[in-house]
Amino acid sequence: MSSATKRQNILQLIRNRELNDHIRTKYALKSNLNYKCISKLGLLTQLEGHQGCVNCLQWNESGSILASASDDFQVILWDPFLQKVKTSIKTLHRGNIFSVKFIPSCNDDIVATGAGDWSSHTYNVTTGRQLRSCVCSQGRIKRLAVANDAPSVYWCASEDGCISQHDTRMSHECPTDKSKNTLVTVFSNSGKRIEAKCLDINQLRTEQLAVGANDQYVRLYDRRMIQSLSSLDVKCPSFVSEYEANSANKVNNALQYFVPGHIHSNDNETINKRQKNYVITYLTFSPDGQELLANYGGEYVYLYNLVNRADNAFFNISKVMKVPRENGEGSSTDLIDDHVPVPHLTLPDKVVQLKLKANYLFEKEDYTAAIILYNEAINIHKCSVLFSNRAAAYIKRKWHGDFYAALKDCVTALKLEPNHMKAHFRLAVCLFELDKFKDSKMYLDQFTMKYPSYKTSAAYKSLYSDLLNAQSNNKDKSDGKKLRETSDTSNFLDALQIQRAPKIAFEKYFCNQAKDYHRRYYGHCNTSTDIKEANFFGSQNQFIVAGSDDGLFFIWEKNTENNLLILKGDTSIVNCIQPHPSEFLLATSGIDNEVKLWTPLPDDVDNTSIINSYSTTAMLNQRRMMADPFEVILRNMRRTAEEGPDSVDFDTIRDQYGIDPLSEEFNDCQMS
C-alpha cells in the first residue's frame, strides 16, 4: 500500500470507493479502528443455539450474516447486530463440521460445509435443502476455500492429502470422478502422502492457492501451472543443464515453499536435534494479497512476505560476513570499504529513550520486557545496535525459536554494519545453540582474527570450550551412525523406496528453496487442536489475532510483534477468531457451545475479560507448548494413581484434549 493511499482522508475515500470496490472496506474501517479501541475490546454478547463445540465461523461479504457450524452437525446463520438466529440448517453430516463457507455470487443463499465424515455438502440457506454432496475424500475434510471471482466453485483440504476442486454447476459421481476433482496431492520429503489441514485462496490473485499440511512447509501454488508441476522431472540443481535450469525456474514460479528457518530440514542435516512433528492448523492471505499468515501447531504464528521473500538466515550469513583481516582488530570505521554503508551515528530521541529503558530491563534480566522495547525502537528506526541488543536479549531468554530469531537479528546487524563486533560474536553463539558447530567454529575463528584481544574473555573461552566438547561428541555419534548404516545397506533400497524416489526428489528440491518468515507472534499455545486460527485485523491489517489452548485469545501489533491485549474467550480453548469485514467486531468460538462477539466497551464498563499478566501467561504457554500433552496426561495420572481413580479428573482431560483416557484408542491419539 502506498503512503499516498494511507494519507487519504474520508472525502477522498468516499470518491474512490465509487471507482474501486476494494475501497469500501477501508472506508468503513478508516475512522473507527485504532489502538484505543483495541485496549477497550470486550465481550459484547454470547450467541447461544449450538449443542456442541463450535468449530468454524464465517462472515458473508457484507458482514450482515455470521455463519457458524458445530459438532452438533448444525449450521446456524446469525444476525450479529440483532444478536439472534436468522436461520438454522440441520445438515446430513455424520461427523463434526470443521468448515463452512458462503459460495460467491449466490446472494448468500448457498453455503458449503466440510466435515469429519469425509464429505462436503452444499445447502440452500432459505430452504435448508441439500443441493449437492461429495464423498470422494478418504479422510476428514478440515477446511474449505472460495474465490470471489469463481462463482459456484469451492476447494477442499482433506486428510487423505488431496486438495480438490468442486464446481456445483457440473454433474459429479462419487467415487468414479475423484481424479477429476483432485487438484493436487501433498507429499512429505520422505515420499509419503500427508494430511492436508488447511488452505486459502488469494482474493486479489485468485490463481494463488496456499496449502498447510502435517509438516512445517507452507506450499504456495499457482493453480494455472499445477499440470506442469505434475510432469516435472526434478533433478539435483548442481547437475542440471542450462535448459533444464530454465525450465526449473519456470516451475519455481508455480510452486514456492515457506518455512521458519529453525524448523527447516535440508538434505544434509536436521536443524534442531529436538525436531518434532509439526502441523499447520490455519493459514490466510492478507486482504492486500501481499502477505501470508500461518498458525503452527506446537509452534507460533508466522507472517510470510510474498513480495519481498526472505531467504533463510543460514543462507544469508555468507553474504554479510567479510574476509577477516589478520593485522589486528582495528575499529569498525577503519575496516569499512567503499561498498559498506556507514552506520548511523545518531539516533532519534524517542529511539534513544527506548534503547536506554530496554538496556536497563536487560540488566534486570527482564528480557521479555526489554525485547518489547527493542521492537518498538526498531519499528521507528532500524540500526545495527538495536538488532544486536535484541539478539542478546533473545539469547538470554532462550524461549523456543529465540536463538534463530537472534541469528536473524545478528545477520541484519552485520548487514547494516559489517564490522559490528558484538553481532559477530553473538552470531557464533547462535550457530552453536542451533547445532551448527562447524559454522560456529569457523566464524568464531574469524572473530579472533579480527579481535584477538577478546580471546582472553570469559565469554570466548566458554564458547570455545563448548564447541570443542560438542564437536567431539558429534564425531562419536556420526561414527556410530555410519556403522549402523553399513550394517543396514542390504535393506535400504526396497521397492517402496524406489517407487517414492521421484516424490522425494521433488519435495527436497522445493524444500531446499523454501523462504523464511518475516515476523513471528508468540505468547499463546497451540498444541491441543488442529483447527486453531490466526487472522489479520484492522483497516490496514495492522493487528494479528489468534486463539490459544488456555481459553485466551491474543492481539499483536503486526509490525512490532508486540502483544497488545489478551482476553479470556473460552472456558477451555479458543479455536476460531474471525474479524468482521468492515466493523470493529470480532467473532470467536471454541470448546464452549456459544459464539462470542467482541467490540470496544464504554469507559464506564468494567472489562472482566482482560488478562494483564502477559509475561507470566506467555511463559506458562511456553512450557505447555514444549511439553507433549499426552506425556503430561500420563504423568498426572501416574502421580494421582496412589490417591485412587477418583482423584483423576477425566472430564477435564476429555474437555481439554479431546481424548478419553479410558478408551482403547488412547495410545493412538494425535492432535485432532
C-alpha positions in Angstrom: 0.0 0.0 0.0 1.5 3.4 -1.0 2.0 6.2 1.5 -0.4 8.3 -0.6 -3.2 5.8 0.0 -2.5 5.7 3.7 -2.9 9.5 3.9 -6.2 9.7 2.1 -9.0 11.4 4.1 -12.6 10.4 4.3 -13.7 12.6 1.4 -11.1 11.0 -0.9 -12.1 7.5 0.2 -15.8 8.3 -0.5 -14.9 9.3 -4.0 -12.5 6.4 -4.6 -14.9 3.8 -3.4 -17.1 4.6 -6.4 -14.2 3.6 -8.6 -12.7 0.8 -6.7 -14.7 -1.9 -4.9 -11.8 -2.7 -2.5 -12.0 0.8 -1.1 -15.4 0.0 0.5 -14.0 -1.9 3.5 -11.2 0.6 4.0 -13.7 3.4 4.1 -15.8 1.6 6.6 -12.9 0.9 8.9 -10.8 4.1 8.4 -12.0 6.1 11.3 -13.1 3.6 13.9 -10.2 1.2 14.4 -7.3 2.5 16.5 -5.1 1.5 19.4 -7.5 2.9 22.0 -10.3 0.8 20.5 -8.1 -2.3 20.8 -7.5 -1.6 24.5 -11.3 -1.3 25.1 -12.2 -4.5 23.3 -14.5 -6.6 25.5 -17.3 -9.1 25.3 -20.5 -7.8 23.7 -22.7 -10.9 23.8 -22.9 -14.6 23.5 -24.9 -16.3 20.8 -26.5 -19.4 22.0 -28.0 -22.1 19.9 -25.4 -24.9 19.3 -25.3 -28.1 21.3 -21.6 -28.9 20.7 -18.2 -27.3 20.1 -18.3 -24.5 17.5 -15.5 -25.4 15.1 -15.8 -22.8 12.4 -17.1 -19.2 11.8 -17.6 -17.3 8.6 -18.8 -13.8 7.8 -20.6 -13.1 4.5 -19.0 -10.5 2.2 -21.0 -7.6 3.6 -20.8 -8.7 7.2 -24.6 -8.8 7.7 -24.5 -12.6 8.4 -22.3 -14.7 10.6 -22.3 -18.5 9.8 -21.3 -21.0 12.5 -21.0 -24.8 12.4 -20.6 -27.3 15.2 -20.2 -30.8 16.4 -24.0 -30.9 16.5 -24.0 -31.2 12.7 -25.8 -27.9 12.5 -25.1 -24.7 10.6 -26.6 -21.5 12.2 -26.8 -18.1 10.4 -26.9 -15.2 12.8 -27.8 -11.6 12.6 -24.8 -10.2 14.5 -26.4 -6.8 15.2 -29.8 -8.0 16.3 -27.9 -10.9 18.0 -30.4 -13.5 17.0 -30.7 -16.6 14.7 -31.7 -15.8 11.2 -32.0 -19.5 10.2 -30.5 -22.8 11.0 -29.7 -25.8 8.8 -29.7 -29.3 10.2 -27.2 -30.9 7.8 -26.9 -34.5 6.8 -23.3 -34.8 8.0 -22.5 -37.6 10.4 -19.2 -36.1 11.6 -18.1 -32.9 13.2 -18.4 -29.9 10.8 -14.9 -28.3 10.5 -15.5 -25.6 7.8 -18.3 -23.5 6.4 -18.2 -21.1 3.5 -20.6 -18.8 1.6 -20.5 -19.7 -2.1 -19.6 -16.4 -4.0 -22.1 -14.6 -6.3 -25.1 -16.6 -4.9 -26.6 -13.8 -2.8 -25.5 -15.5 0.4 -28.1 -18.2 -0.4 -25.7 -21.2 -0.7 -23.2 -22.4 1.9 -20.7 -25.2 1.6 -19.7 -27.4 4.5 -16.8 -29.9 5.1 -16.9 -32.4 7.9 -15.3 -35.3 9.7 -17.5 -37.8 7.9 -15.2 -37.4 4.8 -17.8 -35.5 2.9 -18.6 -31.9 1.7 -22.1 -30.6 1.1 -23.8 -27.5 -0.2 -27.1 -26.3 1.2 -29.7 -23.7 0.2 -29.9 -21.3 3.1 -33.5 -20.4 2.6 -34.9 -23.9 2.3 -32.2 -25.8 4.2 -32.3 -28.4 1.4 -29.1 -30.2 0.5 -28.1 -29.3 -3.1 -25.0 -31.5 -3.6 -22.9 -34.0 -1.7 -19.4 -35.3 -2.4 -17.9 -38.3 -0.6 -14.8 -38.8 -2.7 -12.4 -37.9 0.1 -10.7 -40.7 2.0 -10.2 -38.5 5.1 -11.7 -35.8 7.2 -12.3 -32.5 5.4 -10.7 -29.9 7.6 -11.0 -26.7 5.5 -12.8 -25.1 2.6 -11.9 -22.1 0.4 -13.7 -20.0 -2.2 -12.6 -17.3 -4.7 -14.5 -14.1 -5.2 -14.2 -14.4 -9.0 -15.2 -18.0 -9.2 -19.0 -18.3 -8.5 -20.3 -21.8 -7.6 -16.8 -23.2 -7.0 -15.1 -24.2 -3.8 -11.9 -26.1 -2.8 -11.4 -28.7 0.0 -8.4 -29.7 2.0 -8.8 -33.3 3.4 -6.7 -35.6 5.5 -6.1 -38.0 2.6 -3.6 -35.4 1.4 -5.8 -34.2 -1.5 -6.8 -30.7 -2.5 -9.9 -31.0 -4.5 -11.9 -28.5 -6.6 -15.7 -28.6 -6.9 -17.9 -26.8 -9.3 -21.5 -27.1 -8.2 -22.7 -26.4 -11.7 -21.2 -29.6 -13.1 -22.5 -33.1 -12.6 -20.4 -35.4 -10.4 -20.4 -39.1 -9.4 -18.6 -40.4 -6.4 -16.1 -42.0 -6.3 -15.6 -42.6 -10.1 -14.8 -38.9 -10.7 -12.4 -38.4 -7.8 -9.4 -37.9 -10.1 -11.3 -35.2 -12.0 -11.8 -33.2 -8.7 -8.3 -33.7 -7.3 -6.2 -30.6 -8.0 -3.0 -31.6 -6.1 -1.8 -34.3 -3.7 0.5 -33.3 -0.8 3.6 -35.5 -0.1 6.3 -35.2 2.6 10.0 -35.2 1.9 10.0 -38.9 2.6 7.7 -39.6 -0.3 4.7 -40.4 1.9 1.3 -38.8 1.5 0.5 -36.5 4.4 -2.7 -34.9 5.7 -3.8 -31.6 4.3 -5.1 -29.4 7.1 -6.0 -26.0 5.7 -5.9 -23.9 2.5 -6.7 -20.4 1.3 -7.2 -18.5 -2.0 -5.6 -15.1 -2.5 -8.6 -12.9 -3.3 -6.6 -10.4 -5.2 -4.7 -13.0 -7.2 -7.0 -16.0 -7.2 -4.6 -18.2 -9.1 -2.6 -18.4 -5.8 -3.5 -21.3 -3.6 -1.8 -21.8 -0.2 -1.9 -25.2 1.5 -0.9 -26.2 5.0 -0.4 -29.9 6.0 1.1 -32.2 8.6 4.6 -30.8 8.2 6.3 -27.5 8.6 6.1 -26.3 5.0 3.5 -23.8 3.6 3.0 -24.6 0.0 2.0 -21.8 -2.4 0.7 -23.0 -5.8 -0.2 -21.2 -9.0 -3.3 -23.1 -10.0 -2.7 -22.3 -13.6 0.5 -24.2 -13.6 -0.2 -27.2 -11.5 -0.4 -29.5 -14.5 3.2 -28.6 -15.4 4.3 -29.4 -11.8 2.9 -33.0 -12.1 5.1 -33.7 -15.1 8.3 -32.1 -13.7 11.3 -34.3 -13.6 13.3 -32.8 -10.7 17.0 -33.3 -10.6 19.7 -32.2 -8.3 20.4 -28.5 -9.1 24.1 -29.0 -9.3 23.8 -31.4 -12.2 21.1 -29.8 -14.3 21.8 -28.4 -17.8 21.1 -24.8 -18.6 18.0 -25.7 -20.5 16.7 -27.8 -17.5 17.6 -24.9 -15.1 15.5 -22.5 -17.1 12.6 -25.0 -17.1 13.0 -25.4 -13.3 12.9 -21.6 -12.8 9.6 -21.5 -14.6 8.3 -24.3 -12.4 9.5 -22.4 -9.3 7.0 -19.7 -10.2 4.3 -22.4 -10.0 5.3 -23.6 -6.5 7.0 -22.0 -3.6 7.6 -23.3 -0.1 7.8 -21.2 3.1 9.1 -22.4 6.5 10.6 -20.9 9.7 14.3 -21.3 9.4 14.8 -23.0 12.7 12.5 -25.9 11.8 13.6 -26.3 8.2 15.3 -29.5 7.2 17.7 -29.9 4.3 19.4 -32.8 2.6 22.4 -32.9 4.9 21.1 -32.4 8.4 18.2 -31.5 10.7 18.5 -28.0 12.0 17.3 -28.8 15.5 18.2 -32.0 17.3 14.9 -31.7 19.2 13.0 -31.8 15.9 9.4 -32.8 16.3 6.3 -33.2 14.1 4.5 -30.1 13.1 1.1 -29.3 11.7 -0.2 -26.1 10.1 -3.6 -25.5 11.6 -4.6 -22.4 9.6 -3.4 -20.0 7.0 -4.8 -16.9 5.3 -3.7 -14.3 2.8 -3.7 -10.6 3.9 -6.6 -8.6 2.4 -4.0 -6.8 0.1 -2.7 -10.2 -1.1 0.9 -9.4 -0.3 1.3 -11.5 2.9 0.5 -14.9 4.2 -0.2 -15.7 7.8 0.2 -19.3 9.2 -0.6 -20.8 12.6 1.6 -23.7 13.5 0.6 -26.5 15.9 3.3 -26.8 18.5 4.8 -23.6 17.3 3.9 -19.9 16.8 2.1 -17.7 14.3 4.3 -16.7 11.4 4.0 -14.0 8.8 5.5 -14.6 5.3 6.0 -11.7 2.9 5.1 -12.7 -0.6 6.6 -9.7 -2.3 9.9 -9.4 -0.6 10.5 -13.1 0.2 13.1 -13.7 2.9 16.0 -16.1 2.5 16.9 -18.5 5.2 19.2 -16.8 7.8 21.8 -19.5 7.4 22.0 -18.8 3.7 22.4 -15.0 4.4 25.4 -15.3 6.7 27.9 -15.7 4.0 26.5 -12.6 2.2 27.2 -10.3 5.2 30.4 -11.7 6.6 33.7 -10.3 5.2 37.1 -12.0 4.9 38.8 -11.3 8.2 41.9 -9.2 8.4 45.0 -10.5 10.2 46.7 -7.2 11.2 44.8 -6.6 14.5 41.3 -5.8 15.4 41.1 -2.1 14.4 38.0 -0.1 14.7 34.7 -0.5 12.9 35.3 2.6 10.8 38.8 1.7 9.5 37.6 -1.7 8.4 34.9 -0.2 6.2 35.5 -0.1 2.4 33.6 1.9 -0.2 30.9 -0.7 -0.6 29.9 -0.9 3.1 27.2 1.5 4.2 28.3 3.9 7.0 26.3 3.1 10.2 24.0 5.7 11.7 25.9 7.6 14.4 22.9 9.4 15.9 19.5 8.1 16.8 16.2 9.9 17.2 15.4 11.0 20.7 12.5 8.6 21.0 14.7 5.7 19.9 17.4 6.6 22.4 14.9 6.7 25.3 13.5 3.3 24.3 17.0 1.8 23.9 18.1 3.1 27.4 15.0 1.6 29.0 15.4 -1.7 27.2 19.1 -1.8 28.3 18.0 -1.2 31.9 15.5 -4.0 31.7 18.1 -6.3 30.1 20.4 -5.7 33.1 17.5 -6.5 35.4 17.1 -9.8 33.5 13.6 -8.9 32.4 14.3 -10.0 28.8 10.7 -10.1 27.5 10.1 -6.5 28.6 13.4 -5.5 27.0 12.5 -7.2 23.7 9.2 -5.4 23.6 11.0 -2.0 23.8 13.6 -3.0 21.3 10.8 -4.0 19.0 9.3 -0.5 19.3 12.6 1.2 18.7 13.4 -0.9 15.6 9.9 -0.1 14.2 10.9 3.6 14.4 14.5 3.4 13.3 16.5 0.4 12.1 20.1 0.3 13.2 22.7 -2.3 13.9 23.0 -1.7 17.7 19.2 -2.3 18.2 19.3 -5.5 16.3 22.4 -6.7 18.1 20.9 -5.8 21.5 17.7 -7.6 20.8 19.7 -10.6 19.7 21.4 -10.6 23.1 18.0 -10.5 24.8 16.8 -13.4 22.7 19.9 -15.4 23.6 19.5 -14.8 27.3 15.7 -15.5 27.3 16.1 -18.9 25.5 12.4 -19.3 24.6 11.6 -21.7 21.7 12.8 -20.1 18.4 14.7 -17.3 20.2 18.2 -18.5 19.1 17.1 -18.4 15.4 15.4 -15.0 15.9 18.7 -13.8 17.4 20.6 -15.2 14.4 18.3 -13.3 12.1 19.0 -10.1 14.1 22.8 -10.7 14.0 22.7 -11.1 10.3 20.7 -7.9 9.9 23.0 -6.0 12.2 26.1 -7.2 10.2 24.3 -6.2 7.0 23.9 -2.7 8.4 27.4 -2.6 9.9 29.6 -5.4 8.7 32.2 -4.9 11.4 29.8 -4.9 14.4 31.9 -6.8 16.9 29.2 -7.9 19.3 26.9 -9.1 16.5 29.7 -11.2 15.1 30.3 -12.9 18.4 26.6 -13.4 19.1 26.2 -14.9 15.6 28.8 -17.6 16.6 26.8 -18.2 19.8 23.6 -18.6 17.9 25.1 -21.1 15.4 26.4 -23.2 18.3 23.0 -23.2 20.0 21.4 -24.2 16.7 23.8 -27.2 16.5 25.7 -25.6 13.6 29.0 -26.5 15.3 31.3 -26.3 12.2 30.0 -22.9 11.1 30.1 -21.6 14.7 33.8 -22.6 14.9 34.6 -21.0 11.6 33.0 -17.7 12.5 34.5 -17.8 16.0 37.9 -18.2 14.4 37.2 -15.3 12.2 36.2 -13.3 15.2 39.5 -13.9 17.0 41.4 -12.9 13.8 39.5 -9.6 13.8 39.5 -9.0 17.5 42.4 -11.0 19.0 42.3 -9.3 22.4 39.0 -10.9 23.1 40.5 -14.4 23.2 41.1 -13.9 26.9 37.4 -13.0 27.7 35.3 -15.4 29.7 32.6 -15.5 27.1 35.0 -16.5 24.3 36.7 -19.2 26.5 33.3 -20.6 27.4 32.0 -20.8 23.8 35.3 -22.2 22.6 35.3 -25.0 25.2 31.6 -25.8 24.5 32.4 -26.1 20.8 35.3 -28.5 21.3 33.1 -30.7 23.5 30.2 -30.6 21.1 32.4 -31.4 18.1 33.9 -34.4 19.9 30.5 -35.7 20.9 29.1 -35.1 17.4 32.0 -37.1 15.8 31.3 -40.1 18.1 27.6 -40.0 17.1 28.5 -39.8 13.4 30.9 -42.8 13.6 28.2 -44.9 15.3 25.6 -43.8 12.7 28.0 -44.9 9.9 28.4 -48.3 11.4 24.6 -48.7 11.6 24.1 -47.6 8.1 26.8 -50.0 6.8 25.0 -52.9 8.5 21.7 -52.0 7.1 22.8 -51.3 3.5 21.2 -54.5 2.1 17.7 -53.4 3.3 17.9 -49.8 2.3 16.7 -49.8 -1.3 13.4 -51.7 -1.4 10.6 -51.5 -3.9 8.7 -48.9 -1.9 11.7 -46.6 -1.7 12.3 -46.8 -5.4 8.6 -46.0 -6.0 8.8 -43.0 -3.8 12.1 -41.7 -5.2 10.6 -39.2 -7.7 8.4 -37.7 -5.0 11.3 -37.5 -2.6 13.4 -35.7 -5.2 10.5 -33.3 -5.9 9.9 -32.4 -2.3 13.6 -32.0 -1.4 14.1 -29.7 -4.4 11.4 -27.3 -3.3 12.1 -27.7 0.4 15.7 -26.6 -0.1 14.5 -23.4 -1.7 12.0 -22.6 1.0 11.7 -18.9 2.0 11.8 -17.8 5.6 9.4 -15.9 7.8 9.2 -12.2 8.0 7.7 -11.9 11.5 6.5 -14.2 14.4 3.9 -13.8 17.1 4.0 -15.8 20.3 2.7 -16.0 23.8 -0.2 -18.3 23.0 -0.3 -22.1 22.9 -1.4 -24.3 20.0 -1.0 -28.0 20.8 -4.4 -29.4 21.6 -6.4 -28.9 18.4 -5.6 -28.7 14.7 -8.2 -26.1 13.7 -6.8 -23.1 15.6 -7.0 -20.0 13.5 -5.0 -16.7 13.2 -6.2 -13.7 11.2 -5.4 -10.2 10.2 -7.4 -7.4 11.9 -7.6 -3.7 11.3 -8.2 -1.2 8.4 -4.6 -1.6 7.3 -4.1 -5.2 8.6 -2.1 -3.7 11.4 -3.0 -6.3 14.0 -2.8 -10.1 14.3 -5.3 -12.2 16.3 -5.2 -15.8 17.3 -6.7 -18.2 19.9 -4.9 -20.3 22.5 -5.2 -23.6 24.4 -5.6 -21.8 27.7 -9.0 -20.3 26.7 -7.5 -16.9 25.8 -7.1 -15.1 22.5 -4.2 -12.7 21.8 -3.9 -9.5 19.8 -0.5 -8.4 18.5 0.7 -5.3 16.6 1.8 -6.7 13.3 4.9 -4.5 12.7 6.4 -4.6 16.2 5.3 -8.2 17.0 4.3 -6.9 20.5 1.3 -8.2 22.3 -1.4 -5.5 22.8 -4.2 -7.4 24.5 -5.1 -10.8 25.9 -8.8 -11.7 26.5 -10.5 -14.7 28.1 -12.6 -16.1 25.3 -13.5 -19.7 26.3 -13.5 -21.9 29.4 -11.1 -24.2 27.7 -9.7 -23.4 24.2 -10.3 -20.6 21.6 -10.1 -22.1 18.1 -11.9 -19.7 15.8 -11.4 -16.0 15.6 -12.9 -14.1 12.6 -12.9 -10.3 12.3 -15.9 -8.6 10.8 -15.2 -7.3 7.2 -16.0 -3.7 7.9 -17.0 -3.1 11.6 -14.8 -3.2 14.7 -16.3 -6.6 15.7 -14.7 -9.9 16.4 -16.4 -13.3 16.5 -14.7 -16.2 18.5 -15.6 -19.7 19.4 -14.0 -22.9 20.8 -14.9 -25.7 23.1 -17.9 -23.9 24.5 -21.2 -24.2 22.7 -21.6 -20.4 22.3 -20.3 -17.9 19.7 -18.9 -14.8 21.3 -18.9 -11.3 19.8 -16.3 -8.7 20.9 -16.4 -4.9 20.4 -15.0 -1.8 22.2 -16.8 -1.2 25.5 -17.7 2.2 27.1 -15.2 3.7 29.5 -17.5 3.2 32.4 -17.9 -0.6 31.9 -15.5 -2.9 33.8 -13.9 -5.3 31.3 -13.6 -8.5 33.2 -12.2 -10.5 30.3 -8.8 -8.8 30.2 -5.7 -10.7 31.2 -3.0 -8.3 32.3 0.0 -10.6 33.0 1.4 -11.1 29.5 4.9 -12.3 30.6 3.5 -14.9 33.1 0.9 -16.1 30.6 3.4 -16.4 27.8 5.9 -18.3 30.0 3.3 -20.8 31.1 2.3 -21.3 27.4 5.9 -21.7 26.5 6.2 -24.6 29.0 2.9 -26.0 27.8 3.9 -25.8 24.2 7.2 -27.6 24.7 5.6 -30.4 26.7 4.0 -33.4 25.0 0.3 -33.2 26.1 -0.1 -37.0 26.2 3.0 -37.3 28.4 1.6 -34.6 30.7 -1.7 -36.6 30.9 0.1 -39.8 31.7 2.3 -38.2 34.2 -0.6 -36.6 36.0 -2.4 -39.9 36.0 0.6 -41.7 37.5 1.1 -39.0 40.1 -2.5 -39.4 41.3 -2.8 -43.1 41.0 -1.8 -43.7 44.6 -4.7 -41.4 45.7 -7.2 -43.6 43.8 -9.0 -43.3 40.5 -11.5 -40.8 41.8 -8.7 -38.2 42.1 -8.2 -38.2 38.3 -10.4 -35.6 36.6 -11.2 -37.5 33.4 -13.8 -34.9 32.4 -11.2 -32.2 32.4 -8.9 -34.3 30.3 -11.6 -35.0 27.8 -12.6 -31.3 27.6 -9.0 -30.1 27.4 -7.5 -32.5 24.9 -10.5 -34.2 23.2 -9.2 -37.6 24.5 -10.9 -40.3 26.5 -8.1 -41.6 28.8 -10.1 -44.7 29.4 -10.5 -45.7 25.8 -8.5 -48.4 24.0 -7.5 -45.9 21.3 -5.9 -43.6 23.8 -2.3 -44.6 22.9 -3.0 -43.9 19.2 -4.4 -40.4 19.8 -2.9 -37.5 17.9 -3.9 -33.8 17.7 -7.5 -33.5 16.4 
